[in-house]
Amino acid sequence: MPAKEGWGAQPPIEILRQMIDQGGWYDFKEKDRPFRHIIDCNFLSAMGPPGGGRTYITNRITRHFNMLTYTDLDEETIKYIFNTIVEFFFRRFADPVRDARVQIVDAVLKVYDTVKDKLRPTPNKSFYTFNLRDISKVFQGICSASMKHCFDKTHIVKLWYHENMRVFHDRLTTEEDREFFKDLLAENFSEFNLKKEQILDKERVIFGDFMQGRDVEPKYYVQIEDMSNFLGRMENYLEDYNADTLSGAKKQMKLVMFLDACEHIARICRVLRQPQGNALLLGVGGSGRQSLTRMATFVSNYKIF
């Protein structure tokens, strides 16, 4: 909300309060400034608790509203919900994967609690707001595992690491915060009796379902272990995309595919494959947001409209 003035009022709030109290506003465009009554109008508003750029608002406006509030779920309830989901999904997986389900739930909640406590929103980081939806997104990715390709604890922990990186790490804006989060994940490897070298044994931990081809069904969400093969596959997709534009329906893209760009494409593909998936891409002009989104859409066998 806007900063408070010297007397503690917030002008936008006071303008809104005048509408509720008096039923309208004065029209300053007219010379005699008539009062314009606004009728048949209801107000529905929402706000978060003070903190992270949010502040207290005057009781003169809140007195007009019927307040509905809710408290966060306690940890035991959250554990019960996600333990039930994970237990049902892993019921046909190999024993090492099924046995790790309790540690997976505990580790996700531990990471979430630490992030929520240590990475608080500030005026410069107002979007550092983490809630139960983020936990759900992590488990949504974990429950994308394939029974045919995920048969040991190491693989499922790699997927756990990847999904946490996508849900939390990709929203962090400073290198200090990103390094803090990577260290936090590494600390939790011991919960699975695994070492850092066993999980981070490749140049990058990337998962995707597009390495087999665009039209292949079913698509398995698996780790991409060979980075050179990954890069070559993306170059082939780019050639297919440009060949598909010969009809003139869309412009060709002359891109240089490098590993960072390919990883961004994999991130966007991950969002596109999820139900109600959505993402906000931030970057300076010319950084490739539109081109990589078009590539990810093509790789995922969708069309932009």
N, C-alpha and C positions, 0 to 999 in steps of 0.2 A: 504494500500500500504506500501511497505518497507519505513523505515525511511530515511529521506534525509541525504546526506553526508555533509561534511563541506562546500562545495561550493553550496549546495542547489539542487543538482541533485539526481535523483533516478536511480540507475544503471539499473534495469529492464526496466524502461521507456526509457532510453537511448539506450538500445539494440533494443527495438522495433522501436525506431525512426531511428536507423541506417538501419533497414530493409526497412522502408518506404522511407527514403531519398536516400539511396545508392542501394537498390534493393537486398540486401543479407548480408551475414556475412563472415568473414574470418574463414577458417577451421584450427583450431589450432592443429588438430591431424596430419596434414601433416607438414613435415619439412619446405617446402617453403611457407606454410600458404597461399594457393590459396584462392581467393575470390569466394565464391559460390553464384551464382545468383539464386534467387527464383522468378519464373515467374507465371503469372496467379493466383495471390493471392490477395484477397480483405480482408479488415479489417473492422469488425463491433465490436464496443465496447460500454460499458455502465458504468456509474458511478453515484453515488449519490452526493448530495451536501456535502461540507466539514463539519466535525463534527462526533463524535462517532468513532474516529479512522481514519476517512478519512481526507485527506488534499488536498490542491491545487496542481495541477500538472502543469508542465511547458507549456508555450504557444508554445514551439517549437514542441510539439507533437499534441496539440489540433488544430494547424493551418492546419493540414493535413485532418481534419475531417469536414464533414458537420454536424453542431450541430442541434439536434432536442431536444427541451425541452418542458415541459408542467408544468402548474401551478396546484396547488390543487384546487378542486372544492370548491366553497364558501358554507357556512353553509346552506343557503337557498336552494340551489340546492340539496344538500345531503338530507335535510329534505323532500323536495318534492319527491325525488326518493323513499325513504323508507316509507314515509307516504302513497304513492300510493300502494306500495307492501303490507304493513300491512293492509291497509284499504280493499284491495281486499281479502286478506286471511281471515280476521276476519268478513267478510260480513254476514256469517251465524252463528256466535257465539252468545252467550247470550249478552244482552245489557251491563252488567258491564264490560265484556271483550272488546267489541267494543268501549265503552266510554273511555277505558284506552289507546287506541292506540296512541294518541298524546303524552301522558306522557311517553309512552314506547320509542318512537322515540327520544324525547327530552332527556330522561335519558341516552339512549345509547350514543348519541352524547356528552353529558356532561361528561360521564365517559371516552369516547375516547379522548376528548380534554384534560382532566386532566392528563390522563396517558401519552399522547404524550408530554405534557409540563413538567410533574414532573419526569417521568421515562425515561430519555433520555439515549441513548446508550453511553457507555464508552468503553475503551479498554477491560475491564473485562466483560462488558455486551454488546458486540457488536450486539447481536441479539435482543436487546430492540428496534426494529424497528417496529412501528405500522403504518398501513396505512388503506386505505378504504376497503381492503380485510377483515380486522379484523371486521369492522362494519358489513360487509356482512355476515360473519360467525356467528355473534351473532344473526342476524335476520334469518339466515337459521335455527338455532336451535329453535328460537321462533316460526317460521312458521312450526315447526314439531308438534305443540300442537294438541291434539285431541279435536274435538268439543264435544265429548261425555264425556270427563273427565275434560275439562277445562271450567267451567261455572261461575267462579267468579273472581274478580280482584286479590284476594290473590294468587290464583293458577298461574295466568299468571305472576305475579311479582316474584313468586318463580322460574318460568322458566327463566325469565329475569335475575335473580340473578345467577342461575346455568350456563347459557350460558356465561355470563360475566366471571364467575370463570373459565370456561373451556378455553375460548379464550385468556384471559389476565392473570389471576392469575397463571395458570399452566406454564406459560413461565417465571415467576419471580424466581430468584435464591436465594434471601436472605430473611430471616424471616422478616426483617424490611420492605422490599418492599411488601411482602405478607400481613403484618398487615396493611400497609398504604392502600393497595387496598381494603381489607375487610372493613376498616373504610369508605373508599370512597363510596362503595356500600351501606353501612348502612346509610350514610348521605342522600342518594337519596330515601330512603323509604318514607320520608315525602312528596316527590313529588306526591306519590300515596295516601296520607292521611292514611298511614299504619305505624304501629310501628314495631320496630325490632323484638319484641317477636312474632308478627303475622307471620313473614316470616321465621325466624330462630327458629321455634318451635320444630324441630326435631334435633337429634344428628348430622345428616349430611343432606345436600340437594343434593340428587342424583336422576337423571332421567335416564330412560332406557326403552327399548322396548322388553326386553327378559324375563320378569318375568312370562309371560303366557306360555312360551315354545318356543322351537327352530322352530317348524314347523307350529306354529299358524299364521294364516293370517286373517285379517290384524293385524299388530303389532302396538300397540299404545305406543307412547312416553309419559310416565307418571312418576310421582314422586314415588320413592320407599320409603315408609314411615316406614315400619317395618324392622329394620336392622337385626334382628334375622332371619326373613323369607328370607331376601336377602342373608345372609350368608348360610343358609340351601340350597337355590336354587343353589348357586355356588358350594357347595359340591356335590349336585346331578349331576350338569353338569360335574364335575370332574370325578365322578364315571362313567357317560355315556361315557366320553372321554376315560378313561382307558379301559372300556369294548369294545369300538370300536377299540382298538389297538390290540385285541387278534389275529387278522389275521396276525399280524407281519408287517403291512404296516408302522406303526410308533411306537415309543417307548412310554411306559406308563410314566406318570408324577406323582411322589409321592410328592404332595404338601400339605402344611398345609394352609388351607384357613382361613385368618383373614381379618378383616374389611378393612384395608388399601389396601391389595392385591385385594380384591373384588372391591373396589372403582377404582383402576387402571384399572381393567378389564372393568368396566362400561365406563371409559373414552375412552379406545380403541374401545369399541363397538360403542360409539357415533361417533367416527371418521369413522369407517367402514360403518356405515349406511348412511353417507352423500355422495352425488355425488362428485366425485373427492376428497374424503377425504384423508388426508395424515397427518402423524405425525412422528416426530423424537424423539425416546425414549433415554433419557440420563441417565446413571447410571453406577456405578462401576460394574466390573465383578461379576457375581453371584447374582445380585440384582433382577433377575427374569424377565428381559425384554423379553427374548425369550419365557419363559414358559407362562407368562401372555398374550403375543400376540397370542400364540397357543390356549390358553383357549378362548380368545375373538373371535378368528376366528371360533372356534367350536361353541361357544354360538350364534354367528351371522349366523350360518349355511353356512359358506363358507369353502373353502378348500385352503390350502397353496400349492403353486406350485413353 
